[in-house]
């Protein structure tokens, strides 16, 4: 079992920044990959970024490349998502998720992740 708790969401103006955190417990944190997903109203949940267990490899969707940075601190059992240059279209509930089955190929679908946090709302005003 893995428990995940997100924090750091909020309301920000276009061009602003937020940092999301996700604290994990229950298994050796460095042994599994982590992902950040988001879901806007009426849309499917989509992967934003992912990071390997060691933190040495990362993956980003094109729509956040150059603006968002995923990182992790395995000593603190925490993964982060630094979001800069935010746009109104980034408005969504953001979820962190644990991928206990990660291999040589990045998992991009929600069904490929095993545990989820409760989500944190990010709202970007225009």
Secondary structure, DSSP 8 states (H G I E B T S, - for coil): --EEEEE--EEEETT--EEEEEEEESS-GGGSEEEEEEE-TTS--EEEEEE-SSSS-EEE-GGGTTTEEEEEETTTTEEEEEE-S--GGG-EEEEEEEETT--SS---SGGG--EE---EEEEEE-
